Amino acid sequence: MSTDLNMPPCPADSAPVDVVGAHRTETRRPAARHPENHSVDAHHDAHPGDALSRRRRGVLIVLLGAAVALGPFTVDMYLPAFPDVAASLQTTDAAIQLTLTATMIGFGLGQLLIGPLSDAVGRRWPLLIATSVHVIASIAVVFAQDVTGVMIGRIFQGLGASGAAVVAMAIVRDLFSGQKLVRTLARMALVTGLAPVLAPVVGAQVLQFVEWRGVFVVLAAYGLLVTVVSAILLFETLPAEDRGTFDRRIVLRRYRVLVSDRTFLGVLVVGGMTFAALFSYLSSASFVLQDLYGLSSQQFALVFGTNSVGLVFLNQVGARLMRRHPPRMVLTIGVTLQSMGALALLLTGLMDLGLVAVLVSLFLSIAPVGLIGPPVQVLALADHAHEAGTAASMLGAFNFGVAGLISPVAGFFGISVIAMAAVMCVTLAVAHVSLWLVVRPGVSREVLA
């Protein structure tokens, strides 16, 4: 990997952009947004990221993708260990599910803080500080003596990992917009998509040799690697003249801009509810498949990885569909397919159709989340270049906050396929209401300048 990833700054959309190329400096002004079209803009508009060579752009995508993947690794690598942690700490399955909720709360709080902070002081230092917090928290969990200690450590793990995700999204929005934003997010998804596939497999393999605390040793090592590599390779993308100040009034003003955008709020609800459905699966699947159906941790990792491969594949399909079709149409397809899968899972549980039917229904309810991710990100960030960090943080905070609150509900009604599927169906019903009553009528622009 190159050590000269000196990425150019990105001023606000309304100001000229000085892009330093290999041989000359050009002053480019981003194109104006257009009121209507049927697909994401495919025009060859200038972007600050154009100054990056293909090699350096590839390094950037891998680096930011690895930083974002810290979050999925923090969640998914731990899942195969749920039964072992419950036995080791002599606590209940519901209490262990709450450690996942604690992680989600940390994710939400971290994004609410780090998003506005990155708009005020730049992208690089918030990312480095956040990943360092993740490393310290991972080490703290290794030495936790009870479930309360694990919960506290998981909160700070989530808080730290969230910094990587929100800053990475803001960096991409600094450098790209329109069709290039879609393509870059899709390519990052190829990298981050490996995380939910590899994380449970790595976790299951670690558990073959050491107890569950070894999972957190590996997470600490991964977080440290991300911190060191980012410190060496990642340079600032938000110049000082385009930053605000971390002032309460300015932060509140940014949030007012976002909450006054009806479409943004609608997208927020759709993203949060579909994400909550996903986390109902994450919090329950380990107990359902291992305790009720007798799968080993390695077999569970294989099932989890298969679902994740489907999710990553449809994520790339969604990005390609948006080259020709409006993001809201792709979003509608994704939410509809996920809802059909959740209904199939509920019927499978009610009719007690067995393990194979459960696995097929789970795949059909999880893979379509990949279709939902790209349009949610594009529609949420498209009109908010001036508060990209805050918008990304609000999107992430809502997703993880809602997921953290809803995911233990299935455990409250007992560990079963029916409880897991019922929670998924309810959250997806709310997503449909927001999609059809707010998002689809509210999106008046499908071209991103």
C-alpha positions in Angstrom: 0.0 0.0 0.0 1.2 3.5 -0.8 2.1 5.9 2.0 1.4 9.0 -0.1 -2.4 9.0 0.1 -2.5 12.8 0.3 -6.2 13.3 -0.5 -7.4 16.7 -1.7 -9.7 18.8 0.3 -13.4 19.2 -0.5 -15.0 22.6 0.1 -18.7 23.1 0.4 -20.7 22.4 -2.8 -21.4 26.0 -3.5 -17.7 27.0 -3.5 -15.1 26.5 -6.2 -13.0 23.4 -5.7 -9.2 23.5 -6.2 -8.2 20.1 -7.3 -4.4 19.5 -7.4 -3.6 17.0 -10.2 -0.2 15.4 -11.1 0.9 18.3 -13.3 -1.3 21.3 -12.8 -3.9 22.9 -10.5 -7.4 23.4 -11.9 -10.3 25.4 -10.4 -13.5 23.5 -10.9 -17.0 24.4 -9.8 -19.4 21.6 -9.1 -22.4 21.5 -11.4 -25.8 22.6 -10.1 -28.4 20.1 -9.1 -31.2 19.4 -11.6 -34.8 19.2 -10.5 -35.9 15.9 -12.0 -34.6 12.8 -13.8 -35.0 9.1 -13.6 -31.6 8.0 -12.3 -28.7 9.1 -10.4 -26.6 11.6 -12.4 -24.3 10.0 -14.9 -22.8 13.2 -16.2 -19.0 13.7 -16.0 -19.0 16.4 -13.4 -15.8 17.4 -11.6 -15.2 16.1 -8.1 -12.3 16.7 -5.7 -11.7 12.9 -5.8 -10.9 13.2 -9.5 -7.4 14.3 -8.5 -6.7 10.8 -7.1 -5.0 8.3 -9.3 -6.8 5.0 -9.7 -4.2 3.3 -7.4 -4.6 5.9 -4.7 -8.4 5.8 -5.0 -8.2 2.0 -4.6 -6.0 2.5 -1.5 -8.6 5.0 -0.1 -11.5 2.6 -0.7 -9.7 -0.3 1.0 -8.6 1.9 3.9 -12.0 3.4 4.5 -13.7 0.1 4.0 -11.5 -1.5 6.6 -12.3 1.3 9.0 -16.0 0.9 8.5 -15.7 -2.9 8.8 -14.5 -2.4 12.4 -18.2 -1.9 13.3 -19.5 -5.2 11.8 -16.5 -7.1 13.2 -17.3 -5.7 16.6 -20.8 -7.0 16.4 -20.6 -10.2 14.3 -17.4 -11.7 15.6 -19.0 -11.9 19.0 -22.2 -13.7 18.0 -21.0 -17.3 17.9 -19.8 -16.9 21.5 -23.2 -15.9 22.9 -23.9 -19.3 24.5 -20.3 -19.6 25.8 -20.4 -16.1 27.4 -23.8 -16.9 29.1 -22.3 -20.1 30.6 -19.0 -18.5 31.6 -20.6 -15.5 33.3 -23.4 -17.6 34.7 -26.1 -15.3 33.4 -29.2 -15.5 31.2 -29.5 -15.5 27.4 -31.5 -12.3 27.7 -28.7 -10.6 29.6 -26.2 -11.6 26.9 -28.6 -10.1 24.3 -28.4 -6.9 26.2 -24.7 -6.7 25.6 -25.5 -6.4 21.9 -28.0 -3.6 22.8 -25.2 -1.9 24.8 -23.0 -2.0 21.6 -25.8 -0.4 19.6 -26.3 2.3 22.2 -22.5 3.1 22.0 -22.7 3.2 18.2 -25.6 5.7 18.3 -24.0 7.9 21.0 -20.7 7.9 19.2 -22.2 8.9 15.9 -24.1 11.8 17.4 -20.9 13.1 18.9 -18.4 12.3 16.2 -20.4 13.5 13.2 -20.7 17.1 14.3 -17.1 17.0 15.6 -15.8 15.9 12.2 -17.6 18.8 10.6 -16.0 21.2 13.0 -12.4 19.9 13.4 -11.9 17.8 10.3 -12.1 14.1 9.6 -8.7 12.6 10.5 -8.4 13.2 14.2 -11.9 12.2 15.2 -11.4 8.9 13.4 -8.0 8.2 15.1 -9.4 9.1 18.6 -12.5 6.9 18.1 -10.6 3.9 16.9 -8.2 4.3 19.9 -11.2 4.3 22.2 -12.3 1.0 20.6 -8.9 -0.6 21.3 -9.0 0.4 25.0 -12.6 -0.8 25.3 -11.8 -4.2 23.7 -9.0 -4.7 26.2 -11.3 -3.8 29.1 -13.8 -6.5 28.0 -11.0 -9.1 28.1 -10.7 -8.4 31.8 -14.4 -8.0 32.6 -15.5 -10.3 35.5 -19.3 -10.0 35.1 -21.9 -9.2 32.5 -22.1 -5.6 33.7 -18.4 -5.1 32.9 -19.0 -6.6 29.5 -21.9 -4.2 28.9 -19.8 -1.1 29.8 -16.9 -2.2 27.6 -19.3 -2.9 24.7 -20.8 0.6 25.0 -17.4 2.1 24.5 -16.5 -0.4 21.8 -19.6 0.7 19.9 -18.8 4.4 20.6 -15.3 4.0 19.2 -16.2 1.9 16.1 -18.9 4.4 15.2 -16.3 7.0 14.6 -14.8 5.0 11.8 -18.1 4.6 10.1 -19.3 8.1 10.3 -16.0 9.7 9.3 -15.5 7.3 6.4 -18.9 8.2 5.0 -18.2 11.9 5.4 -14.8 11.6 3.7 -16.5 9.9 0.7 -19.1 12.7 0.5 -16.2 15.2 0.7 -14.6 13.8 -2.3 -17.5 12.6 -4.5 -21.1 13.2 -5.4 -23.6 11.9 -7.9 -22.8 8.7 -9.8 -19.3 8.7 -8.5 -20.6 8.8 -4.9 -22.8 5.8 -5.7 -19.9 3.9 -7.3 -17.5 4.6 -4.5 -20.0 3.6 -1.8 -20.6 0.4 -3.7 -16.9 -0.4 -4.0 -16.5 0.3 -0.3 -19.4 -2.1 0.3 -17.3 -4.8 -1.4 -14.7 -4.3 1.3 -17.0 -3.8 4.2 -19.2 -6.6 3.0 -16.4 -9.1 3.8 -16.8 -8.2 7.5 -20.1 -9.9 8.2 -18.9 -12.9 6.1 -15.6 -13.3 7.8 -16.3 -12.0 11.3 -18.4 -15.0 12.6 -16.1 -17.4 10.9 -13.1 -15.8 12.5 -14.9 -15.7 15.8 -15.8 -19.4 15.6 -12.2 -20.4 14.8 -10.9 -18.3 17.7 -13.4 -20.2 20.0 -11.8 -23.5 18.9 -8.5 -22.6 20.5 -9.4 -20.1 23.3 -12.3 -19.0 25.4 -14.6 -16.1 24.4 -12.3 -13.5 25.7 -9.9 -14.3 22.9 -12.4 -12.7 20.5 -11.9 -9.4 22.1 -8.1 -9.7 21.9 -8.5 -10.1 18.2 -10.8 -7.1 18.0 -8.3 -5.0 20.0 -5.5 -6.0 17.5 -7.8 -5.2 14.5 -8.7 -1.8 16.0 -5.0 -1.0 16.6 -4.1 -1.9 13.0 -6.8 0.4 11.7 -5.6 3.2 13.9 -1.9 2.8 12.9 -2.6 2.5 9.2 -5.0 5.4 9.2 -2.5 7.6 11.1 0.1 6.8 8.3 -2.1 6.9 5.2 -5.1 9.1 5.8 -4.9 12.8 5.3 -7.4 15.5 5.9 -10.2 15.9 3.3 -12.1 18.8 4.9 -10.0 22.1 4.7 -9.9 24.5 7.6 -11.8 27.2 5.8 -14.8 24.9 5.2 -15.1 23.8 8.8 -17.5 25.1 11.3 -16.9 25.3 15.0 -17.9 22.8 17.6 -20.4 25.3 18.9 -23.7 24.2 20.4 -25.6 26.7 18.2 -24.0 25.6 15.0 -24.5 21.9 15.9 -28.2 22.6 16.6 -28.5 24.6 13.4 -27.2 21.6 11.4 -29.6 19.3 13.1 -32.5 21.8 12.4 -31.6 21.7 8.7 -31.9 17.9 8.8 -35.0 17.5 10.9 -36.8 20.1 8.7 -36.1 17.9 5.6 -39.2 15.7 5.4 -37.6 13.3 3.0 -34.5 12.9 5.1 -36.6 12.0 8.1 -38.6 9.5 6.0 -35.4 7.9 4.8 -34.2 7.8 8.3 -37.2 5.9 9.5 -37.0 3.4 6.6 -33.3 2.8 7.2 -33.8 2.5 11.0 -36.7 0.0 10.8 -35.0 -2.3 8.2 -31.8 -2.2 10.3 -33.8 -3.1 13.4 -35.3 -6.1 11.6 -31.7 -7.1 10.7 -30.7 -6.8 14.4 -33.6 -8.9 15.5 -31.9 -11.6 13.5 -28.5 -10.8 14.9 -29.5 -10.9 18.5 -31.6 -14.1 18.3 -30.1 -16.2 15.5 -27.2 -17.6 17.6 -29.5 -18.9 20.3 -32.2 -20.1 17.9 -29.9 -22.0 15.6 -27.4 -23.3 18.2 -29.6 -24.0 21.2 -32.9 -24.9 19.4 -31.7 -26.6 16.3 -28.3 -27.9 17.6 -25.9 -26.2 15.2 -22.3 -25.9 16.3 -20.5 -22.5 16.4 -18.8 -23.4 13.1 -22.1 -24.4 11.4 -23.7 -21.2 12.7 -20.8 -19.2 11.2 -21.3 -20.9 7.8 -25.1 -20.0 7.9 -24.3 -16.4 8.9 -21.7 -16.1 6.2 -24.0 -17.4 3.5 -26.6 -14.8 4.5 -24.0 -12.1 4.4 -22.8 -13.1 1.0 -26.4 -12.7 -0.3 -26.5 -9.3 1.4 -23.2 -8.2 -0.2 -24.3 -9.4 -3.6 -27.6 -7.5 -3.6 -25.7 -4.5 -2.3 -23.8 -4.4 -5.6 -26.9 -5.1 -7.5 -28.6 -2.2 -5.9 -25.8 0.2 -6.8 -25.9 -1.0 -10.4 -29.7 -0.6 -10.5 -29.4 3.0 -9.4 -27.4 3.8 -12.6 -30.6 3.4 -14.6 -33.4 3.8 -12.0 -34.3 6.2 -9.2 -32.9 5.3 -5.7 -36.4 5.4 -4.3 -37.5 2.6 -6.7 -34.5 0.4 -5.7 -35.4 1.2 -2.0 -39.0 0.1 -2.6 -37.8 -3.2 -4.1 -35.5 -3.9 -1.2 -38.0 -3.2 1.5 -40.7 -5.3 -0.3 -38.4 -8.3 -0.7 -37.2 -8.1 2.9 -40.8 -8.0 4.1 -41.8 -11.0 2.0 -38.8 -12.9 3.6 -39.9 -11.9 7.1 -43.5 -13.1 6.5 -42.1 -16.4 5.1 -40.0 -16.8 8.3 -43.1 -16.1 10.5 -45.2 -18.7 8.7 -42.3 -21.1 8.9 -42.2 -20.7 12.7 -46.0 -20.9 13.1 -46.2 -24.1 11.0 -43.0 -25.6 12.5 -41.6 -26.5 9.0 -38.1 -27.4 10.3 -34.5 -26.2 10.0 -34.2 -26.0 6.2 -37.3 -23.8 5.8 -36.0 -21.6 8.6 -32.6 -21.2 6.8 -34.2 -20.4 3.5 -36.6 -17.9 5.0 -33.7 -16.2 6.9 -31.7 -15.8 3.7 -34.7 -14.2 2.0 -35.2 -11.8 4.9 -31.6 -10.8 5.3 -30.1 -10.6 1.8 -32.5 -7.8 0.6 -31.0 -5.5 3.2 -28.1 -5.2 0.7 -30.6 -3.5 -1.7 -31.7 -1.0 0.9 -28.3 0.3 2.0 -27.1 2.2 -1.1 -30.4 4.1 -1.8 -30.7 5.0 1.9 -27.2 6.4 2.0 -27.6 8.3 -1.3 -31.0 9.8 -0.5 -30.0 10.8 3.0 -26.7 12.5 2.0 -27.6 13.9 -1.4 -28.9 17.3 -0.4 -26.7 17.8 2.7 -23.1 18.4 1.6 -22.7 21.3 4.1 -23.6 19.0 7.0 -22.5 15.6 5.6 -20.8 14.5 8.8 -23.9 15.4 10.9 -26.2 13.8 8.4 -24.1 10.6 8.4 -24.0 10.6 12.2 -27.7 11.1 12.5 -28.4 8.3 10.0 -26.1 5.9 11.9 -27.3 7.0 15.4 -30.9 6.4 14.5 -30.1 3.0 12.9 -28.1 1.7 15.8 -30.3 3.4 18.5 -33.5 1.8 17.2 -31.8 -1.5 16.6 -30.4 -1.5 20.1 -33.8 -0.8 21.6 -35.8 -3.2 19.5 -33.4 -6.2 19.2 -33.9 -7.5 22.8 -37.7 -7.5 22.3 -37.6 -10.9 20.7 -35.7 -12.2 23.7 -38.3 -10.8 26.0 -40.9 -13.1 24.4 -38.5 -16.0 24.5 -36.0 -17.4 22.1 -37.9 -18.7 19.1 -38.3 -18.3 15.4 -41.8 -16.9 15.9 -40.6 -14.1 18.3 -37.7 -13.2 16.0 -39.9 -13.1 12.9 -42.7 -11.2 14.6 -40.3 -8.4 15.6 -39.0 -8.2 12.0 -42.5 -8.0 10.6 -43.6 -5.2 12.9 -40.5 -3.1 12.1 -40.9 -3.6 8.4 -44.5 -2.6 8.5 -43.4 0.8 10.0 -40.8 1.0 7.2 -43.5 0.6 4.6 -45.6 3.3 6.1 -42.7 5.8 6.0 -41.7 4.7 2.5 -45.1 5.1 0.9 -46.3 8.1 2.8 -43.1 10.1 3.1 -40.2 9.0 1.0 -41.8 8.3 -2.3 -44.0 11.4 -2.4 -41.2 13.6 -1.0 -38.3 12.8 -3.3 -38.5 15.5 -6.0 -34.9 15.2 -7.1 -33.2 12.1 -8.3 -30.1 13.8 -9.8 -27.2 14.4 -7.5 -24.8 17.0 -8.6 
